[in-house]
Amino acid sequence: MCYHPAVRGKAAAALMLTIVITYFIFLPWSVGRDSLPTDIDLRGAERVHPTSEVAKTALEDVGVIQTLDGSACGESNRSGREVPILIEGSADLPEYATDATVVLNGFRAEYLSGDHHLAQVSAVIGNIQRIGSQLRWDATGQLSDRNFDDGYRWCYFYTVIAWNRNEIDARVIGQRDALAFSPNRPDEDVALVTASAFLQDRSLTRGHRTAVLPDGISYSWERGDRHLLQIAFNLYGETFLQSGRRWSVPDPGDINSLASGVVSWEANAILKDNAVRRDYRFGVRAVVLAGTAVEVKQPPFTIIPKEDSGACLISPGGVRTEEQVVENVPFDYAVPMLTGWDLAHECNDEHVKEMGAWIHDISYEKAPESQTGTLRYSVSSVIRDSDSRPGQKFKHRVSILGLNRNI
């Protein structure tokens, strides 16, 4: 594998939460973009110069596909009220790329001074577009308590995928947001909520498969700010639409279940302190790839609300990193996607100093004569207050996006 800097960041604005409907632009050259900001976009975000940025080639087969593994960080540290951060991202595309998109592969946020309550945390990629030989996008994020007067650092982690559709039959069919409100479920005394959405597309016929990939998350308490015990996320999609269920987007109407021509997904989320449940809002953005070359491996994963514990073991705090090696991957090209994570303090709720979960150091190797390849990546996580005690509990799910060459 070769490594080179291919991504530049800068910064600009937009994000918040309330309801969900996204419009789509379908282009012969597909990138996956929304044409109008939705309520998961952070409004009032200000462009910042990145304090750090890294990008390297994770995979390249010249003439066919290139993937980039990158991250960028920015800060808001003002006198008075802070603002959501916006970082402009861009990637130089290879000449052979007919299609491309960028997906969110994690975030990391930290208060610059001390630890504080949590009111909102967000990480969202949007405004994806091709300009000349570049793919460009906006990444927006926030970490705040109720007063939003504490400086913070925010980082996002992303993967750019660029491919030649003449070699790999895949395209981006859209990007859509979904929102869940726990106040809408007064009969359910649990901190777990579900945001669900679907996309209909005539290309989703027999032989065409889909991959639902994360592009944004946002959590906010309905009122005020609080300690944090647990925050969790789990995204799952399938080429199927079940009739009679509750959707977080405009309902498809009185139709039967559909097993083609549509892709649906749901994202489960948890945000809680020591209380069994408090009202909060959750938003998720997903981008959908489709085609005969698209496949996904999705390990089982479940998130369950955690209760406070009067007696618990104390493990070391700070950032925890796990190196992963996945063998016998049955795809020509493979990309890991962080589609589920569960962060929690070991004992009781605490102030927040730092939090996040992210994938990095991605590579995929497959010998030309082999039927399978080897995927490598690292997953890191952190949730802590100022003294990093007690430690953290963390589990995750990494789905594998598979892309195969046209036969």
C-alpha positions, 0 to 999 in steps of 0.5 A: 500500500502507498500513503500520500496526503490527499485531503485538505480541510478548512471550515464553514457552517450548519447543524441542530435537530427537529424533524426530518425530510431530505431531498435528493439530487440524482446525478450520472456522476454520483457523490451522495449529497443533500440539496437542502440543510435539514434539522440535523445540520448545525445552524450557526456553525463557524468555519475554523482552520483545522488544528490538525489533519491527516489523510492517507491512502488505505487502498488503491487499485489504479484504474478501479478504486481508491479509498482514503482514511482521514481525520481533521480537528478544530477548536472553538475557544471564544470569550463568551458563547461558543459556536458549533465547528465547521471544517471544510474537507476535500480530497483529490480524486484520481482521474479514473473515478466516475463516482465517489462519496465520504462516510463518517467513521467516528468522532472525538470531542473534548472540553479544553478546560476541566469537565462539564455537564453534557447538553449536546454532542454532534458529528455530521458530514454534509454538502458532499459535491464534486468540484472539478477533480475534487470531492468536497464536503462540510463536517460540523460538530459540537460539544456543549453544556447548557450555557455553551460557554466552555471551549472545546476541541472536536475531531471527525474521522472519515473514509473517502471511497472513489471508484470507476463505475465501468469496473465496479457497478455501484452508485450513491442513490441518496443521503437521508436523515432520520430523527427520534424524540424520546418525549414521543414515547411517554408509555415506554420508560426506557432510554432507547430510541429508534430513528427509521427511514427508507429510500425508494429507487427503481434501480433496486431490482433483482441482483442489486444490493445496498449498503447503508453507511453512517454520515452523521449523529446528533444527541441532545437533552430535551431540557438543560444539561446533565451528567453522562452514564451512557451514550450508544449508537447502532445502524442497520439497513436492509433491502426491504420495507415492512408495512405498518411500522412507524417511520421517522420520515414521511410515511410511504402510505398504505402499501404492502411490504416491499422486497425490492425497489426500496432500502430501509434502515433504523438507528437505535440510540441511547443517551442517559444518566443514572435515571432510567429515562430522560427526554432527549433528541437523536438524529442520524444521517445515512448515505446509501450505495447500491449496485450489483457490486455492493455487499455488506457483512454486518456482525450481530450487535445490540445496545441495552440501557445501562443502570448505575452500579453501587459496586464496580471494578475500577479499570484504567481510564483514558483512550482505549485502542484495539487492533483488529485483523479480519481474514478470509474477507470474500470481496475484491475490495473491503472498507470497514465502517463503524456502524455501532458503538456503546460508550459507558462509565463503569459505575455511575454518571459523571461529568464529561471531559472527553468522549468519542469512538473512531476507526483509523489505520485502515488497510486491505490486502488481497493477492490477485490469485486469491479469493479472499483478502485481509482487512486491518484497522484499529478502533479507539474509544474514550469516555472520561471526566477530568480524573479519568476514574472510574474507567470505561466500558466500550463495545463496537460493531464494524460492518464491512463494505464489500465492492467487487469488480464487474464480471 
